[in-house]
């Protein structure tokens, strides 16, 4: 079985965010990181080389694969800020969020200025509290 590639690294979150090339994306990433730290109550940590995660939960699949992952996280990608919500998201809240795209368990936000930050804070806090510190077993 292959080892999990994305793990906590101990790298500096501040250095990672400071290296984001686009100044608007960098400022948005710093603001989002602070919002996520406030919503979760835990400090950010680097996971792999491009994800800032908050907290940790353990997963175990029927295949035997298991590992740790952050309940919520962010990554300042070239075209959007990606917000990872491992527990998924409330569709009713998404209608009030502002312009976004969704993936399986992530939100893609082009500009933080266009987003309702209170709704985003709720989505992040809810997602964090559903998973932080838990162990999930999937069939």
Buried (B, 14 or more C-beta within 10 A) or exposed (E): EEEEEBEBEEBEBEEBBEEBEEEEBBBBBBBBBEBBBEBBEBEBBBBBEBBBBBBBBBBEEEEEEBBBBBBBBBBBEEEBBBBBBBBBBBEEBBEEBBEBEBEEBBBBBBEBEEBEBEBBBBBBBBBBBBBBEBEBEEE
